Amino acid sequence: MEQRQLGRNGPLVSALGLGCMGMSEFYGPRNDQDSTATIHAAIDRGITFFDTADMYGVGHNERLLGKTIKGRRDSLTIATKFGNVRGPDGSFLGVNGRPEYVRSSCEASLTRLGVDTIDLYYQHRVDPNTPIEETVGAMAELVRQGKVRYIGLSEAAAETIRRAANIHPIAALQSEYSLWTREVEAEILPTFRQLGISFVAYSPLGRGFLTAKITSPSELADSDFRRSANPRFQPDNFSRNLALLEAVKLMAMKKGCQPSQVALSWLLAQGNDIIPIPGTKRIPYLLENIASLDVVLTPPEIEELNQAFPAGAASGERYAAAQMQRVGR
């Protein structure tokens, strides 16, 4: 499989990673057996980059990933995140970037993952009450102690990224990026490229929308957060967004592939420093995503999609209001 580098001096990882969040919650019921099989299938097919976080399933996701990769860990790059604090019942308690919390979260993640070192450790959301210099300083100390290899940020503003990079090299920025979420192109992409940071794109398939497999929000499970809380999947917005999807479906017909593969191919073509991490807990969708690496869009085809999906074209915010306040800090 094609490989891409994390940061200027980081490891080579597979050009597509695997986002593991949905294996634990947010996208309907969990099925550990299917998720385990999907992780093994990903490794067997050359995926080496796996993404989790301590908040996913309130620790369940890290434990699941750690258990599944036993015996194969050395060939993999494992990324996890801290900062979104949740109670035992799953309630959201805020964002914490204080140095003592950074240290305690890392110890807890190491234990749940069953590893000695976290390859890439992100601050999941920026804490507005703690200077980024203090948070990154604590993360840098974890690197010096050998508990973390590389550090990253998630959903941070350009100024924050620059301040963080003055304290310690930042290997990766993880933020949402896809055909229907292109706001990062204005300021974030130039910033991370100037600093030699890689961009890890989560939700590269628009939370499943760009697969064209969801024709109505009513098809989603009652426990699926898209149905209840994601603005773009609410009926009025969803109907308007379906019109945007036609361009992807037409391109897929032209290329003889799936809409999801067009969406991933477009994102992969935005630069070798961009690493999408589509998430799935099902092997057929995993194989479909991997096959996107064989889909090549020409410059005119990329421009056609750019015109069909300009920044800001999607109807509805990508998160509910409270969550939108925690991005871009």
C-alpha positions in Angstrom: 0.0 0.0 0.0 1.1 3.6 -0.7 2.7 5.2 2.3 2.8 8.8 3.5 5.0 10.5 6.2 3.7 11.9 9.4 5.4 15.3 9.8 8.9 16.1 8.6 10.6 13.4 10.7 7.8 11.1 11.6 7.1 7.5 10.6 5.8 6.3 7.3 2.2 5.2 7.6 -0.4 3.8 5.1 -1.9 6.4 2.9 -5.3 5.5 4.4 -5.7 4.9 8.1 -8.6 3.4 10.0 -10.7 5.5 12.3 -12.0 3.3 15.1 -14.5 5.6 16.9 -17.6 4.1 15.4 -16.6 0.7 16.7 -17.5 1.9 20.2 -20.4 4.4 19.9 -22.0 7.3 18.0 -22.9 5.3 14.9 -25.3 2.8 16.2 -24.8 -0.4 18.3 -21.3 -1.8 18.8 -20.3 -5.2 17.7 -16.8 -6.1 19.0 -16.6 -9.3 17.0 -17.2 -7.4 13.7 -14.9 -4.6 14.8 -12.1 -7.0 15.7 -12.4 -8.8 12.3 -12.3 -5.4 10.6 -9.1 -4.3 12.3 -7.4 -7.6 11.5 -8.5 -7.3 7.9 -7.1 -3.8 7.7 -3.7 -5.0 9.0 -3.7 -7.9 6.6 -4.2 -5.5 3.7 -1.5 -3.0 4.6 -3.2 -0.5 6.8 -0.7 0.5 9.5 -2.3 3.7 11.0 -5.0 3.3 13.6 -6.8 6.2 15.3 -8.7 6.1 18.6 -9.3 8.3 21.7 -9.8 7.9 25.4 -13.4 9.4 25.1 -14.6 6.9 22.5 -16.9 4.6 24.4 -15.4 6.0 27.6 -12.3 3.9 27.2 -13.8 1.0 25.4 -12.3 1.9 22.0 -8.7 1.9 23.3 -9.2 -1.4 25.1 -10.7 -2.9 22.0 -7.9 -1.7 19.8 -5.2 -2.7 22.2 -6.6 -6.2 22.6 -7.0 -6.7 18.9 -3.4 -5.6 17.9 -1.6 -7.8 20.4 1.2 -9.7 18.7 1.1 -7.2 15.7 1.7 -3.9 17.5 5.3 -3.4 16.3 4.3 -2.9 12.7 1.6 -0.3 13.5 1.4 3.4 14.2 -1.2 3.9 17.0 -2.7 7.4 17.6 -4.9 8.3 20.5 -6.2 11.5 22.0 -7.0 13.2 25.3 -8.7 16.3 26.4 -12.5 15.7 26.0 -13.5 14.7 29.5 -16.4 12.3 30.1 -18.0 10.9 33.2 -18.4 7.1 33.7 -22.0 7.5 32.4 -20.7 9.1 29.2 -21.7 12.6 30.1 -19.5 15.3 28.7 -17.6 17.2 31.5 -15.6 19.7 29.5 -12.2 20.1 27.9 -9.0 19.8 30.0 -5.5 20.6 28.8 -3.8 21.1 32.2 -0.4 19.5 32.5 -1.4 17.1 35.3 -4.4 15.9 33.2 -2.2 15.4 30.2 0.1 13.1 32.3 -2.7 11.1 33.9 -4.6 10.7 30.7 -1.5 9.3 29.0 -0.9 6.8 31.7 -4.5 5.6 31.5 -4.4 5.3 27.7 -1.1 3.3 27.8 -2.8 0.9 30.2 -6.0 0.5 28.1 -4.0 0.1 24.9 -1.6 -2.3 26.6 1.4 -0.6 25.0 4.6 0.9 26.3 4.5 3.9 24.0 1.9 5.9 22.1 3.1 6.6 18.6 1.0 9.8 18.1 -0.7 11.6 21.0 -3.2 14.4 20.1 -4.8 17.0 22.2 -8.4 16.3 21.1 -9.7 19.8 21.7 -7.9 22.9 22.8 -8.6 23.9 26.4 -9.4 27.7 26.4 -8.5 27.9 30.0 -5.0 26.5 29.7 -2.3 28.1 27.5 -1.4 25.9 24.7 2.2 26.3 25.7 1.5 24.6 29.0 -0.4 21.7 27.4 2.2 21.1 24.7 5.0 21.4 27.2 3.5 18.5 29.2 3.1 16.5 26.0 6.8 17.2 25.1 7.8 15.9 28.5 6.0 12.6 27.7 8.1 12.4 24.5 11.3 12.9 26.6 10.1 10.2 28.9 9.6 7.7 26.0 5.9 7.4 26.7 4.9 9.2 23.5 6.8 9.3 20.1 5.1 12.2 18.4 2.5 14.8 19.3 -0.4 16.3 17.5 -3.4 18.7 17.8 -7.0 18.3 16.7 -9.3 21.0 15.5 -6.9 23.8 16.5 -6.8 27.3 15.0 -3.9 28.4 12.9 -2.5 30.7 15.6 -2.7 27.9 18.2 -0.8 25.6 15.9 2.0 28.1 15.5 2.2 28.7 19.2 2.3 25.0 19.8 5.0 24.4 17.2 7.2 26.9 19.0 7.3 24.6 22.0 7.7 21.2 20.3 7.5 19.9 16.8 3.9 19.0 15.9 3.8 15.9 13.7 0.1 16.0 12.7 -3.1 18.1 12.9 -6.3 16.1 12.9 -9.4 17.9 11.7 -12.5 17.2 9.6 -11.9 17.5 5.9 -13.9 16.2 3.0 -15.7 17.4 -0.1 -18.5 18.8 2.1 -16.2 20.2 4.8 -13.5 22.3 3.1 -13.1 25.2 5.5 -9.6 24.1 6.5 -8.4 25.1 3.0 -8.5 28.8 3.7 -6.0 29.1 6.6 -5.2 25.7 8.2 -3.7 24.0 5.2 -1.2 26.8 4.4 -0.2 26.9 8.1 0.5 23.2 8.5 2.4 23.1 5.2 4.6 26.0 6.2 5.4 24.2 9.5 5.9 20.8 8.0 2.9 19.2 9.7 0.9 16.4 8.2 -2.9 16.6 8.1 -5.0 13.7 9.3 -8.5 14.0 7.8 -11.3 12.5 9.9 -14.8 12.0 8.6 -13.4 12.0 5.0 -16.7 10.5 3.8 -18.8 13.1 5.4 -19.9 10.8 8.2 -21.1 8.3 5.6 -23.0 10.9 3.5 -20.5 10.8 0.6 -21.0 7.0 0.3 -24.4 7.7 -1.2 -25.7 4.7 0.8 -27.8 6.8 3.2 -30.9 8.1 1.4 -32.8 9.3 4.5 -31.9 10.0 8.1 -34.7 7.6 9.1 -32.5 4.7 7.9 -30.1 5.4 10.8 -30.4 3.7 14.1 -32.1 5.6 16.9 -28.8 5.6 18.9 -26.9 7.1 15.9 -25.9 10.6 16.8 -26.3 11.7 13.1 -30.0 11.1 13.4 -30.6 13.0 16.6 -27.9 15.6 16.9 -25.9 16.2 13.6 -27.3 19.3 11.8 -26.4 18.1 8.3 -28.5 14.9 8.8 -31.6 16.7 9.9 -34.4 16.3 7.3 -34.4 19.7 5.7 -30.7 20.0 5.5 -30.3 16.4 4.4 -32.7 16.9 1.5 -30.7 19.9 0.3 -27.4 18.1 0.7 -28.6 15.2 -1.5 -28.6 17.6 -4.4 -24.9 18.2 -3.9 -24.2 14.5 -3.9 -25.3 14.1 -7.5 -22.0 15.3 -8.8 -20.2 12.6 -6.9 -22.6 9.9 -8.1 -22.1 11.0 -11.7 -18.4 11.0 -11.3 -18.5 7.5 -9.8 -20.6 6.3 -12.8 -18.0 7.8 -15.2 -15.1 6.2 -13.3 -16.8 2.8 -12.8 -16.4 3.0 -9.0 -18.3 3.8 -5.8 -19.1 7.4 -4.7 -17.1 6.8 -1.6 -14.0 6.0 -3.7 -14.5 9.2 -5.6 -14.6 11.2 -2.4 -11.5 9.5 -1.0 -9.6 9.8 -4.2 -10.4 13.5 -4.3 -9.0 14.0 -0.8 -5.9 11.9 -1.4 -5.2 14.1 -4.4 -5.1 17.2 -2.3 -1.6 16.5 -1.3 0.8 13.7 -0.1 0.8 15.3 3.3 -2.9 14.5 3.8 -3.9 11.1 5.4 -7.6 10.3 5.5 -8.8 8.0 8.2 -12.2 6.7 7.1 -13.9 4.8 9.9 -15.9 1.6 9.6 -16.6 -1.6 11.6 -17.5 -3.7 8.6 -15.1 -5.5 6.3 -16.9 -4.8 3.0 -16.7 -1.0 3.6 -13.1 -1.3 4.6 -12.3 -3.1 1.3 -14.3 -0.5 -0.6 -12.3 2.3 1.0 -8.9 0.7 0.3 -9.9 0.3 -3.3 -10.1 4.1 -3.6 -6.3 4.1 -3.8 -6.7 2.6 -7.3 -9.1 5.4 -8.5 -7.2 8.2 -10.2 -9.0 11.5 -10.8 -7.7 13.8 -13.6 -7.1 17.5 -12.9 -10.3 18.4 -14.8 -12.3 15.8 -12.8 -10.9 17.2 -9.6 -11.9 20.8 -10.7 -15.3 19.5 -11.6 -15.8 18.2 -8.1 -14.4 21.4 -6.6 -17.0 23.4 -8.5 -19.8 21.1 -7.4 -18.7 21.2 -3.7 -17.3 24.6 -3.0 -16.4 25.5 0.6 -19.5 26.2 2.6 -21.9 24.5 0.2 -23.2 21.9 2.7 -26.4 22.8 4.4 -26.1 22.8 8.2 -23.2 23.0 10.6 -21.0 20.0 10.9 -21.7 19.8 14.7 -24.4 21.0 17.0 -23.8 24.5 18.5 -22.2 23.4 21.7 -19.7 21.2 19.9 -18.9 23.9 17.3 -17.8 26.2 20.1 -15.0 23.7 20.8 -13.4 23.7 17.4 -11.1 26.2 15.8 -9.6 27.4 19.2 
